Each structure stands twice: as C-alpha cells, then as structure tokens.
Amino acid sequence: MTKTLMQLNNLNITDQQQRPLIQHLNLSIIEGKVNVLIGESGSGKSLTASALIGQTPRELKVSYDQFYFENQPIQSIKPLLGKQIGYISQDYAHSFNNHTRLGKQLSAIYRTDYAVSKQEALEHIEHALNWVNLDSNNILSKYRFMLSGGQLERLYIASVLMLEPDLIIADEPVASLDVLNGQRIMKLIKHLAEAHNTTLLLITHNLTHVIQYADEINVIKDGTIIESGPISQFKEGNIAGYTKHLLNARSRLIRKEDTHD
C-alpha cells in the first residue's frame, strides 16, 4: 500500500504581468519511492521545485490550496530543510565558500542539525563522501576553488545525503557530471529509496534515468501535471499522447546514438 509523504494541491504561479507559469498543479510524492517530475525544457519543472522549497523569485505570485508533509499541513518547507528535507539544486557552485577548508564547512553543516562531536560528524561526512566516489583524505583539507566542477557537484550532493533526510528533492542532480559518475549517483539514489526508505523527488529531462530508476512518474506540460502513475503504467504504454511523444523522442535518440557507434 502506497503512502503519500508530501502533497501539494492546486499550485498556481503567475508573473508580474499576471501570465500563468504554473496552473492548477497537483503533486503527490509517494513515500520510499523515486518520484520523478519530467517534462520538456520550459515546462515548469524547476519552477515547481523552487515553489516546493519556498525559493521562487520575489516578483512571482505563488498560491496553493493545501500543502502537507507527513500528513501535517505546513505553510513553508524552509524550517524542514536539512535534516528532514534535503534539496539538491543545479546551483552547486555557490554551496561552499572559498575561505574555509571544506572539512570544516561540512562539519559545521552536519553539527547544525545533529548535536554530535566533531569526530562523529567526521565519520558521517567520510561515509557520504565515499557514497559519491570522493576520497576524504584528498577533499577535506582542500578549499572550494581547488576542486573541479564535477568534484564540487559530488561534494554538494554528499553534503545533502550525509544528513540522511526523509525526503530529497533533486533538480537535475547529475546534469554536469560525466556518464560514469552520473550513473553512480543515480544508482545511489535508487539504493537510498530501496534500502533506507528515503523518498526522492527527481526533477529531470533525462528519460534514460526515468526509465531505469523511477518508481513513480509525473509528467508536466505548460506548467501543469498532465499525467501521473507508477513506472509500470508508462512501460505498458497506458499513457497520453504527449508522454508517448517524449518516450518516442528518447527511442529515436538512442537509435541515432547506436548508428553513430
């Protein structure tokens, strides 16, 4: 039996000219599953993620009817960010400062949410770094500017995972990573859902990841959810025309790549 961890009803977002950007959007995040929000570029995926965590641009008007987390009504998700809800954004480059060693920054993040010793915090940090294929002996003594873009993104992901939140909202989490590290992170995300009952909301345009790792799919078009359901529904083809178009585009891309091999 499925259980809903987060529910957002009738989300609407308009710009300064009152033009609708998100319209009557309803989103249910199923507990212990990899939930995916997918759509074409400009469909409203990232804007929806920003609304969930209360970080939409100030000039936009946001309204909704109900917002629930763990069956409790909430006004804002911000007090829950960190230990209960983790957020992995596309803007990983500004996650750490250039003036403090990364180990010290990670320790401060961990000990903000957990009242533990520095040594205990370090053990959790090292564990999370191993998850994302980073060597703690090589990373913790360094500064932000000493890391490559890929290393920095993986470090940012580790800083969210180490807190072991109940829900992780990830907006294109592997978009800047090479294929090998991207697959490693996606397998880790799937493992967290299956073995640790962590709930994931993955915002992506990568249909290969959707087919391989998703449990529940939400399709967004022009700022509204047009279709939702378990992955089996989509694999069996019981889907709308727009979704079929997305999946067919993926199939054509794969065939084209195979031709070039």
C-alpha positions as CSV (number, residue, x, y, z in Angstrom):
1,M,0.0,0.0,0.0
2,T,1.4,3.4,-1.0
3,K,1.7,6.3,1.4
4,T,1.9,9.9,0.4
5,L,4.8,11.8,2.1
6,M,4.1,15.2,0.6
7,Q,1.0,16.6,-1.1
8,L,0.7,19.9,-2.9
9,N,-2.7,20.9,-4.2
10,N,-3.7,23.5,-6.8
11,L,-0.3,25.3,-7.1
12,N,-0.5,28.4,-9.2
13,I,2.3,30.8,-10.1
14,T,2.0,34.0,-12.2
15,D,4.5,36.6,-13.3
16,Q,4.3,40.4,-12.9
17,Q,2.0,40.6,-16.0
18,Q,-0.3,38.1,-14.4
19,R,0.7,35.5,-17.0
20,P,0.3,31.9,-15.7
21,L,3.5,30.0,-15.4
22,I,2.2,27.1,-13.2
23,Q,-1.6,26.3,-13.4
24,H,-3.7,24.1,-11.0
25,L,-0.7,21.8,-10.4
26,N,-1.3,18.8,-8.1
27,L,1.7,16.8,-6.9
28,S,1.8,13.7,-4.7
29,I,5.2,12.4,-3.6
30,I,5.0,8.7,-2.6
31,E,7.0,7.7,0.4
32,G,10.0,5.4,0.0
33,K,10.0,5.8,-3.8
34,V,11.9,7.5,-6.5
35,N,9.3,10.0,-7.7
36,V,10.1,11.8,-11.0
37,L,8.9,15.1,-12.4
38,I,9.6,15.1,-16.1
39,G,8.9,17.4,-19.0
40,E,10.5,19.4,-21.8
41,S,12.7,22.4,-21.2
42,G,10.5,25.3,-20.1
43,S,7.6,23.1,-18.9
44,G,7.9,24.4,-15.3
45,K,9.9,21.6,-13.7
46,S,12.5,23.7,-11.9
47,L,9.9,26.4,-11.0
48,T,7.8,23.8,-9.3
49,A,10.8,22.6,-7.3
50,S,11.5,26.2,-6.3
51,A,7.9,26.6,-5.1
52,L,8.2,23.4,-3.1
53,I,11.1,24.8,-1.1
54,G,9.9,28.3,-1.0
55,Q,12.6,29.8,-3.2
56,T,10.7,31.3,-6.1
57,P,11.7,34.7,-7.4
58,R,10.1,37.5,-5.4
59,E,8.4,39.0,-8.4
60,L,6.3,35.9,-8.9
61,K,3.0,35.4,-7.2
62,V,2.6,31.9,-5.7
63,S,-0.6,30.4,-4.3
64,Y,-1.9,26.9,-3.4
65,D,-4.8,25.3,-1.6
66,Q,-3.1,22.7,0.6
67,F,0.4,21.7,1.3
68,Y,1.1,18.6,3.5
69,F,4.2,16.9,4.8
70,E,3.8,13.6,6.7
71,N,0.0,14.3,6.9
72,Q,0.6,17.6,8.6
73,P,-0.4,20.9,7.0
74,I,2.6,23.2,6.5
75,Q,2.9,26.9,5.5
76,S,6.6,26.6,4.5
77,I,9.1,23.9,3.9
78,K,12.1,26.1,4.9
79,P,12.1,25.0,8.6
80,L,12.3,21.4,7.5
81,L,15.3,21.8,5.1
82,G,18.4,19.9,6.2
83,K,17.6,17.1,8.5
84,Q,14.1,16.3,7.2
85,I,14.1,17.5,3.7
86,G,17.3,17.8,1.5
87,Y,17.4,19.9,-1.6
88,I,20.0,19.4,-4.4
89,S,19.8,22.3,-6.8
90,Q,21.6,23.0,-10.1
91,D,23.5,25.9,-8.5
92,Y,26.1,23.8,-6.7
93,A,28.9,26.2,-7.4
94,H,27.8,28.6,-4.6
95,S,27.3,25.9,-2.0
96,F,30.7,26.4,-0.3
97,N,32.9,29.5,0.4
98,N,36.5,29.9,-0.7
99,H,37.9,30.9,2.6
100,T,37.3,27.8,4.9
101,R,38.6,24.3,4.4
102,L,35.9,22.0,3.1
103,G,36.1,19.6,6.0
104,K,35.3,22.4,8.5
105,Q,32.4,23.6,6.4
106,L,30.9,20.1,6.1
107,S,31.3,19.6,9.9
108,A,29.5,22.8,10.6
109,I,26.6,21.8,8.3
110,Y,26.3,18.4,10.0
111,R,26.5,19.7,13.5
112,T,23.9,22.4,12.8
113,D,21.4,19.5,12.5
114,Y,22.9,16.9,14.8
115,A,24.3,17.6,18.3
116,V,27.4,15.3,18.0
117,S,31.2,15.6,18.4
118,K,33.5,16.7,15.6
119,Q,34.7,13.1,15.4
120,E,31.3,11.6,15.0
121,A,30.4,14.2,12.4
122,L,33.6,13.4,10.5
123,E,32.6,9.7,10.4
124,H,29.2,10.6,8.7
125,I,30.9,13.0,6.4
126,E,33.5,10.4,5.3
127,H,30.7,7.9,4.7
128,A,28.8,10.3,2.5
129,L,32.0,11.2,0.5
130,N,32.5,7.5,-0.2
131,W,29.0,7.3,-1.5
132,V,29.8,9.9,-4.2
133,N,33.2,8.5,-5.0
134,L,35.3,11.1,-3.3
135,D,38.4,10.4,-1.2
136,S,38.0,12.2,2.2
137,N,41.8,12.3,2.6
138,N,42.0,14.3,-0.6
139,I,39.0,16.5,-0.2
140,L,38.5,17.6,3.5
141,S,41.8,19.6,3.7
142,K,41.1,21.5,0.5
143,Y,39.3,24.7,-0.3
144,R,36.4,25.1,-2.8
145,F,38.5,26.7,-5.6
146,M,40.8,23.7,-5.6
147,L,38.1,21.3,-6.8
148,S,36.9,20.6,-10.3
149,G,33.3,21.3,-11.2
150,G,32.4,17.6,-11.1
151,Q,34.1,17.2,-7.7
152,L,32.3,20.2,-6.3
153,E,28.9,18.9,-7.5
154,R,29.5,15.5,-6.0
155,L,30.6,17.2,-2.7
156,Y,27.4,19.2,-2.7
157,I,25.3,16.0,-3.2
158,A,27.3,14.4,-0.3
159,S,26.5,17.4,1.9
160,V,22.8,16.7,1.5
161,L,23.0,12.9,1.7
162,M,25.1,12.9,4.9
163,L,22.1,14.4,6.9
164,E,20.0,11.4,5.9
165,P,16.8,13.4,5.3
166,D,13.4,11.7,4.9
167,L,12.9,13.4,1.5
168,I,15.4,14.6,-1.0
169,I,14.3,17.0,-3.8
170,A,16.9,16.9,-6.6
171,D,16.8,19.2,-9.5
172,E,18.9,17.7,-12.4
173,P,21.4,16.3,-9.9
174,V,23.8,14.7,-12.4
175,A,23.4,17.1,-15.3
176,S,27.0,18.3,-15.1
177,L,28.7,15.0,-14.2
178,D,30.4,12.6,-16.6
179,V,28.4,9.4,-17.5
180,L,30.2,7.2,-15.1
181,N,29.8,9.4,-12.0
182,G,26.2,10.3,-13.1
183,Q,25.3,6.6,-13.2
184,R,26.9,6.1,-9.8
185,I,24.8,8.9,-8.2
186,M,21.6,7.6,-9.8
187,K,22.3,4.1,-8.5
188,L,22.9,5.5,-5.1
189,I,19.6,7.4,-5.2
190,K,17.8,4.2,-6.1
191,H,19.6,2.4,-3.3
192,L,18.6,5.0,-0.8
193,A,14.9,4.6,-1.7
194,E,15.0,0.8,-1.7
195,A,17.3,0.1,1.3
196,H,16.8,3.1,3.6
197,N,13.2,4.1,2.7
198,T,14.4,7.5,1.7
199,T,11.9,9.3,-0.5
200,L,13.2,11.1,-3.7
201,L,11.7,13.7,-5.9
202,L,13.9,13.8,-9.0
203,I,13.4,16.7,-11.5
204,T,14.9,15.8,-14.8
205,H,14.7,15.8,-18.6
206,N,16.8,12.7,-18.8
207,L,14.4,10.0,-20.0
208,T,17.0,7.3,-19.7
209,H,17.2,7.9,-16.0
210,V,13.5,7.9,-15.7
211,I,13.1,4.5,-17.3
212,Q,16.0,3.0,-15.3
213,Y,15.4,4.4,-11.9
214,A,11.9,5.9,-11.4
215,D,9.1,4.3,-9.4
216,E,6.5,7.0,-9.8
217,I,6.3,9.4,-12.7
218,N,4.7,12.9,-13.0
219,V,4.6,14.5,-16.5
220,I,4.5,18.3,-16.6
221,K,3.5,20.3,-19.7
222,D,2.9,24.0,-19.9
223,G,3.0,24.4,-16.1
224,T,0.6,21.6,-15.1
225,I,0.8,17.9,-14.4
226,I,-1.0,16.1,-17.2
227,E,-0.2,12.5,-16.2
228,S,0.9,10.6,-13.1
229,G,1.4,7.0,-12.2
230,P,3.7,4.1,-11.4
231,I,6.5,3.3,-13.9
232,S,4.7,0.1,-14.9
233,Q,1.9,2.2,-16.4
234,F,4.4,4.0,-18.6
235,K,6.3,0.9,-19.7
236,E,3.0,-0.8,-20.7
237,G,2.1,2.2,-22.9
238,N,-1.1,3.2,-21.0
239,I,-0.1,6.9,-21.4
240,A,-1.2,10.1,-23.1
241,G,-0.1,11.3,-26.5
242,Y,2.3,14.0,-25.1
243,T,4.1,11.4,-22.9
244,K,4.3,9.0,-25.8
245,H,6.0,11.8,-27.8
246,L,8.6,12.2,-25.0
247,L,9.3,8.5,-24.9
248,N,9.4,8.2,-28.7
249,A,11.9,11.1,-28.8
250,R,14.1,9.1,-26.4
251,S,13.9,6.0,-28.6
252,R,14.9,8.0,-31.7
253,L,17.8,9.5,-29.8
254,I,19.0,6.0,-28.7
255,R,18.7,4.6,-32.2
256,K,20.7,7.6,-33.5
257,E,23.4,7.1,-31.0
258,D,23.6,3.4,-31.9
259,T,24.0,4.3,-35.5
260,H,27.0,6.5,-34.7
261,D,28.8,3.9,-32.6
